[in-house]
Amino acid sequence: MFVTKDTASTVLLDNGVKRSILAHNDELMIVQFEFKKDQVGSLHSHPHTQSTYILSGKFEFTVGDQTYICQAGDTLIATTSIMHGCRCLEDGVLIDNFTPSRKDLL
C-alpha cells in the first residue's frame, strides 16, 4: 500500500492539531500530528500500543507517571491502556504508530 501526502485522510481536531492518517490495515496504523506551540494532546489512554517518533519540534510528554522533554529524533512508547499526553513547546510534527489499528480514528 502506498499513500501520498496528497491522498492521506486529514482532519483538523478540536484542539487545533492537524491529524493525517498516512496508512493503515487491521494490524497497524501510521498517523501524523502537526502541532503549533502551546497546543496540547490531552492525557488519555487506549487499548492500543503506540510508538511516537518526534519528526520535528519540541514536546513535553507524560507517559504514566513520568514526564520528559522530547525533541526531533526522539522516540517513545505508550503501552496498552497507559495514560499519556503531550504539550508542544516548539511547533512540531509527530509520527504515531498504533497496533492494532485504531478504528476509532477512521
Buried (B, 14 or more C-beta within 10 A) or exposed (E): EEBEEEEBEBEEEEEEBBBBBBBBEEEEBBBBBBBEEEBBBEEEBBEBBBBBBBBBBBBBBBBEEEEEEBEBEBEBEBEEEBEBBBBBBBBBBBBBBBBBBBEEBE
